[in-house]
Amino acid sequence: MEIASQAVLGKAPLAPRILALVPGGIGDQILFFPTLASLRQRFPEAELEVLVEPRAAAAYEVCPSVNRVLTFPFKEQLSLGDISDLLGRIRERQYDAVLSLGRSLWVKLLLWLTGIPKRVGYAPPGPGRPWLTDPVPLKLAQYAANMYHDLLQGFGIAAPAGLPQLRLKKTALEWAEQERKRLLGEGSQDYVLLHPGASQLSQEKGIQKIYPPEKWVRVIKGFREKRPELPLVLVLGPEDEKLAEGFLSQLPDLPVSRPPQLGQLAALIAGSTLLLCTDSAPMHLAVATQTPLVALFGPTDPERLLPSEGPFRAVKAANGVIDSIAPEQILEVIFPG
């Protein structure tokens, strides 16, 4: 195997076992898909496993690179018993290598405590470097998928990251087709999706990503004036029902879809002409399916969360407050010129 620390994985079985620790939500997992794809390409026989938060495990329904998904509540208040149990689970699996996008000192210490021979992670100047066998420089000023892919320098992999890619199951594609027919009838093929929600965790942290429904309604009305023949569908997650009231009270004729699974949501996005959304997991699904996208950004940075190339457009609030974006700004991006 032509990788760094060849002595470690060189003694591994023909099918080495590699673990990736990927704290974060569904969006973080999708941004990590190119890293997993490159690992799979380099080590096609490897047992490639991920350890993620329970809220993010659904992302691997559409990931073709992973053999096994383990869960652990990284964000919760943890006891020594919780950490001891986790270490026991990891040691039981006898991994040959581990990589983590977690940047805290405790994550680096956790990697060291696992006893896994090859440990890859970010190591900026300061504490933490001794716990890793293959430290990688942290370069924040780039698309996050590329930043995550930098971890593969610890494996001697220098190929470019590329965009996230999904595996959509036949059942999900069939569901999306039936949903289109239910919402729009047999004749209409093209449709635009509007996903207004954001993760519950971002809201709990006070990161305001939600654009006011009354302003979205003005966007919808402006869209209908310009393209009355192109139906617009409101797509909701399980946390968005209260938000939906602000739409349906003013636009009772607005078609609504509630995909029960992430794969079905991804298939619905893949079949659409355009997705309108905020910085959220559906935005990353649109990138992964190469679906044209207009995404609204308040406090977060589109240069880190959207690729520089492709049919993906950001509307960034100049002052970081998403409410300050005027509906007219959004319509100008949807209908340039």
N, C-alpha and C positions, 0 to 999 in steps of 0.2 A: 504494500500500500504506500503510495507516494504522498505521505502526509508528514506534517511536523510531528515530533515525538514518535517517530516510527517505531522506536523500541517498545513503546507501550502497546499500540494497536498491532504492531507486527507480531506480537506474541498472542494476539487474540485469536479466538476460533474463526473458522471461515466465515461465519455470520456474526460479526461483532455486534454488541448490544450498546446502543447510544441513547442517552437520555437528554432531552432538552427541557429546561425549566423556563416556562413562559408565563410569568405573572401578567395580569392585565385582562382586559375585556375581549370581546369577540373581534373588534377592530385590530387589536394588537396581534391576535392569532393570525388573522388574514395577512397582515403585513409581514408576519414571520414565515408565511408559506414559501416564498422564494428560497429562504435559507434551508428549509426542510427539503425542498425539491432538489437543491444542489447537493445536499448530503445524500439523498437517495440516489442521485445520478452517480456520485463518486463511489458510494458503497451500496450497490444494488441488492446485495444479499443481507445487509444489516437488519437487525431488529431495531427499528427506530421508534422510540416512545417519547411522549410528551407528558409533562406534569403541569397542569393548569388549574386555575380556579374553577369551581363548579359552574359559575355563571358563564364561563367561556367554552365549556366542553362541546357545546353544540356546533361550534365552528368546524370541528373535525368530521362532521357529517359530509362536508364538501372538500375535504383535503385528501388527495390521492397518495400522499407520501408516508403516512404514519401507520404503524402496525398496532399501536396500543395507546389509549388515553387514560392517564391517571389523574386524579383530582386532589387538590389540597387548598384549603381556604387561606391563602397567603395574606389577605387583607384583614382578617379577623384578629382579635386579640388572642394570642397563642400562649399556652402554658408550656412548661418544660416537658410535660408529658406528651403534648401534641407534637413537639419537635422530635422527641425521642421516638414516637411512633412512626413519624415520617422517615427518620433515618433508618429505622428497622425495615420499613417497606423498601427503601432504596437499596440497602445493603443486600437484602434478600434477592434482588433481581440481578446482582453481580454485573453491573455495567462496566464496560471497558472505557467509556468516555462520557463526559457530561459537558454541556454548554448551557449558559444562562444569560438572558438579556437583563436580568435583575442587576442593578448597579449598587445596591447598598452593601455596607460592610458585612451585615449579618448574612446576606445571601452568599457572599464569598466564603465566609466562615462555614456556612452550611455545606457548600461544595467540598471544602476540605474535610469536614467531619464525615462525609459519606465514605471516604477512603477510596473513591474511584480514581484509578491511576492517572487519567488524563482529564484535566479540568480547565475549561476554556471560558473566559469571561472578560468583561471590560475592566481595565485597570488604569484609570487616570492617575496622575501623580498623587501620592498620599497613601494612606493605609489600604490594605487589601491585596496588594500585589503578591505578598508571600504565599497567599492561600491558593493561588492559581499556578498550574504548570505552564499554561500557554496564555499569557495576558495579551489582550488586543487593545489598541488605542481607541478611545471613545471619540467619535467625530459627530457632534450633534447637528451641525449645519448642513443637513442633507435629508432627502426623502427617507422616512423611517425604515422602509423596507431595505434600502441600501445600507443604512446604519446597522440594522440587525444582521444583514448579510456579511458585514465586516467581520463578524465573529468567526467566519469560516477561514480567516487567515490563520487561526490556531490549528486548522487541519491542513494547511497548505493549499487551500482552494482559493484561486484568484479570479475565477470567472465572474462576469457581471451578474447582478442579481436578477434583472428582468422584473416583470410585473407579477403580482400574485395571480395564480391560476386555480380554477376550481374543477371539481368533478361533479357534474350534475347527474343524478340518478334518473333513469327512465321514468320512474314513478313520479318524481318531482316535476319533470317536464310535462308529463301527462296531466298532472294536477293543475299546472299553470295554464295549459291550454283549455282545460275545462273551466277554470276560473275566468279566463278571458271571455269565453262564450256565455257564462252565467252573467257577467257584468255588462257585456256589450252586445251580446247577440252573435249570430253566425256570421254576419257580413263584415263587421269591423275587425281589421287586423292590427292596425297601429293604435297605440295608446301611450299616454304619458303618466308616470307615477309621481305622486307627491308623498314623501315620508316626512312627517313633521317632528318626529320624536327624537330623543337622545337618551343615553343610558341613565338609569336611576342613580348609579354611583356618581356620575358627573354632577347630577343635581344635588346629591347629598354633600358633595364637596364644594358646592357653591360655584361650580363652573357653568355659567349660563350659556347654554347652546340652543335653547328653545327660542324660535322666532314666533312672535305673537300671532295667534290664529287670525285675528282681525286683519292683520297685514297680509297674511297668506291669502285670505279671501280676496283682497284687492288684486293680488297677483293672479289668482285663478280667473277672476272676472276679466282682467286685462288679457290673459291668455286666450280666453274664450272669444273675446272680440277679434283677436288677430287670427286665430285658428279654430273657428267654430266647428269644423268637421273633425277635429282631432280630440277624442275623449280624454279627459283627465281623471285619474282614479286615485283616491286617497287610500294609502296602505298603512295599516296600523299594527304595532306590536302589542303585547299584553299589557304594557305599562302606559299605553297612549289613549285609553278610552276617555279619560276625563278631558284630555287635550282635544279629542275629536268633537266634543260638544260645541266648541267654539266655531267649528267648521259647519257642522250639520244644522245648527240653529239658523245659519244664514244661507246655507246652500243645501237644502234638504234633498235635492236631486243628485247630489254628488255620489257617484259609485264608490263603495268602500270594500276593501279586501282585507282580510285578517289571516294571513298565512300561518298555519299552526306550527310549521317547522322551518328551520333556517334554510334548508335545501329548497323548499317550496318558495320561500321569499326570493332566494337567489335566482330560481328559474323564472319567476314573475318579472324580476328586474331584467334578466337577460333577454326576455321577449319584448321589452318596452322600447319605445323610440327615444325616451329621455327620462332621467330621474331627477327630480327636484328634492333637495333634502338639506339638512344641516350636517355638521361634522358628526358622523355616527357610523355604526356598523354597516348599514345599507350603502353608504357612500363607498366603503371599501369593496363591498360586493359588486358595485357597479364598475369599479376599476378592474376588478378581477374578471368580469364578464365583458369588458370593453364596451359597456353601455354609456352613451353620451350622458353627461352629468353636469348639473349646475348645483353647487353646494355653498351654503352660507356659513361664514366663519365669524365668530365673535372674538373670544379671548385666545383661541388656538391659532396655530400658524399653518396656512395652507401649503407653504413651501416644504414643510416637513411631513404633511399628511396626504398630499396629492403628488403624483409624478409630474415632471415638467413637460412631458409629451403625451399626446393622446387627446381624445374628445372630452376633456375634463376641465371645467371652468369653476373658478372660485369667485365668490362675492365677499370681500373682506370688509368688516366694519372698521372704518378709519380710526375710531377711538377704542376699539376692542369691545364695544357694547353692541351685541347683535341686534337689539331693538332699534338701533339708529340707522339700520339699512332701510332705505326707502323702497317700497314695492317697485317704483319706476326703475331703480337701479337693476333689480333682478330681471325685469322685463327687457331691459336694454341688452343684458347679457344673453338672454334666451333668443331674442330677435335682434341681432346686431345690424346696424345700418338702417 
